[in-house]
């Protein structure tokens, strides 16, 4: 990168104006520069070791000039900093640091099952590039199937650990989806399950869900999956006011039994930092009594029901049978899922499930794909 060493650095009251190789002039605040001296970070732990709170007085340069190795600053506390021009260029505009895990999402519809991304568990265990492809599918489409799963509890655990850690909920670390004698959840019966996302009664519902099919020989019990983002985007086009109500209003959810009483408030439609639909939170069997003004509900309930009816549409619904040795992995804040009823006496149906966090999954992807700051 060419550096215009002869061009002066302008020392202003609160920051420096520095000529950049792009031909532009960048402005850099003194606090920011002092805080982000390369010496502020430990090369082994990769953590910040400099604490700007301990400065006796605001930082100000005694001298600032361009040199062959970048911008050199002598500070009023005697510290000397040298910044590469590549580093300054990358922060000159105030834009967010590029995140390789921030990928555009692809909406999908009811005919998607044949093209759902599939990955062999043994190959995932052996190849990090295959794990990266798996995460890309989960980030963009929100769902993927892992095949060739070991018929063991450990097989599920080791698969989760490829992208994060098992994230407990009030149900525990894992849950077993089969008929229970005294069920605490409709999933533990042979009844149909309405379309829903899991555990909305938690302050922050877990991000990624794993359902490992260990046995499935029953009649019925088809899995029902849809892309909540696709439904929400269509609602936005068809009824902007309904979309606004669902994306701005927190409604109550609960899950109550003998030993727990979970409560949280969530928005049915979730938006990301770009203002785009990132997911949905919906569960009729965990929706609490809406403790909102009755006049407000005159408008909210029709919007809520309109969205709920869209969740039943064949346009969006994938219907498929999950088979033994398959594990479907999906974004619990985007993919709405349910189940058709089945005959409990016609065979065996057993799915073992658990959760992990989306943030850990994105972290795993960055670690595979990005050099980071310290490599």
C-alpha positions, -999 to +999 in steps of 0.1 A: +000+000+000+014+034-010+018+058+019+021+096+012+048+102+038+053+138+027+017+147+033+012+161+068-010+146+094-034+173+107-036+175+145-070+188+156-087+193+190-101+158+194-085+137+166-061+134+137-068+138+100-047+112+082-041+109+044-049+074+033-037+054+003-072+055-011-067+093-017-092+101+010-085+117+044-095+098+074-104+113+108-095+093+139-105+102+175-076+104+200-093+081+226-100+055+199-064+056+186-049+053+221-073+026+231-064+006+200-027+008+199-014-026+188+002-029+222-032-028+238-038-065+230-022-096+244-009-118+215-015-150+234-049-145+251-060-121+223-077-099+249-073-062+255-048-055+282-048-017+281-074+000+302-082+035+290-101+041+323-067+044+340-054+073+320-047+104+342-057+128+314-073+126+280-049+114+253-034+139+230-005+135+206+028+153+212+038+143+177+021+125+148+035+117+114+035+091+086+064+067+083+072+038+061+055+014+085+024+035+090+012+062+113+034+070+143+021+088+173+039+100+204+013+105+232+013+130+260+019+101+285+051+092+267+036+061+250+045+055+213+020+039+189+024+028+154-007+019+133-006+001+099-024+020+071-044-012+064-058-010+099-067+027+097-083+022+062-105-006+076-120+017+103-119+051+085-156+051+075-171+039+108-187+008+091-191-024+111-162-049+109-170-074+082-185-106+096-181-137+075-210-153+094-234-124+084-249-141+053-280-132+034-308-157+041-326-176+014-364-181+018-378-215+009-413-230+005-432-262+007-413-280-021-379-276-005-375-309+012-359-326-018-332-300-019-326-296+018-288-297+024-276-330+037-243-339+054-228-372+065-220-372+102-187-392+098-176-367+071-184-338+094-164-353+122-134-357+098-134-324+078-138-289+091-145-276+055-175-299+055-186-283+089-182-249+073-206-259+045-230-273+070-230-240+090-235-220+057-266-240+050-279-234+085-272-197+083-287-192+049-316-217+049-320-224+086-323-261+082-301-291+072-302-329+077-273-348+091-272-385+079-254-416+090-258-407+127-245-432+153-274-449+172-262-435+205-266-406+229-229-398+224-234-395+186-257-366+191-235-349+217-204-351+195-223-337+165-235-307+185-200-300+197-189-295+161-207-261+162-211-253+199-222-268+232-254-284+244-275-255+257-298-266+286-334-254+289-358-259+317-365-293+302-328-303+309-298-308+286-316-333+264-352-344+258-367-376+245-396-373+221-417-404+225-449-413+244-446-407+281-470-422+307-474-388+324-465-363+297-455-327+306-455-316+270-477-324+240-446-336+222-445-366+246-478-379+233-489-394+200-511-363+193-506-339+165-484-309+173-494-275+160-468-254+142-445-237+167-411-227+178-396-241+210-394-227+245-407-192+239-413-190+277-375-186+282-361-151+282-339-161+252-351-192+235-322-215+223-311-208+188-303-242+171-323-274+176-312-309+170-337-338+165-319-371+162-342-399+150-333-432+166-364-452+156-395-445+134-417-474+125-451-459+134-480-451+111-483-414+107-463-388+126-450-369+095-427-340+104-440-306+094-415-278+088-418-243+072-396-212+069-411-186+092-390-159+074-408-167+041-442-164+058-433-132+076-419-116+044-451-125+025-472-110+054-451-078+051-460-075+014-497-084+019-505-065+051-478-040+063-498-030+093-502-066+105-465-071+101-458-039+121-480-050+150-464-085+151-428-071+148-432-044+175-454-060+201-442-082+230-467-109+239-465-132+269-456-169+268-455-194+297-447-229+306-460-241+339-458-274+357-453-287+392-417-276+396-413-246+372-432-215+361-414-200+331-426-167+317-412-144+290-424-119+265-415-122+228-423-106+194-439-129+169-417-115+141-380-109+148-360-083+129-322-082+127-299-052+128-305-046+091-343-044+096-347-077+078-368-106+091-345-129+110-371-153+125-403-158+143-415-169+177-448-186+178-464-213+200-501-216+207-497-242+234-473-218+253-490-185+245-501-169+278-533-149+282-526-116+264-524-090+291-526-061+267-552-033+264-584-047+250-588-019+225-553-027+212-563-063+208-590-052+184-562-047+159-536-072+172-557-104+173-567-102+136-530-097+126-520-126+149-546-149+135-538-139+099-502-149+105-513-181+122-535-191+092-505-185+069-486-211+089-511-237+078-507-230+041-494-257+017-474-230+000-449-231+029-453-265+045-427-293+041-441-327+050-416-355+054-407-385+074-375-384+094-359-418+094-336-436+119-300-424+116-311-389+105-308-358+125-325-326+114-309-294+126-326-261+124-328-225+136-354-224+164-358-187+158-367-192+121-380-227+114-416-233+126-422-270+130-449-295+141-460-331+137-489-351+124-506-375+149-494-411+148-505-445+161-484-452+192-492-489+190-482-493+154-444-493+160-417-473+177-410-436+174-381-421+193-363-388+187-337-375+210-333-337+210-312-309+223-303-273+216-272-251+211-267-214+205-266-195+172-238-173+185-216-203+191-224-216+156-214-183+140-182-183+162-173-218+149-178-206+113-156-176+118-129-197+134-128-220+104-131-193+077-114-162+090-078-155+100-090-132+128-069-103+142-041-122+157-031-149+131 
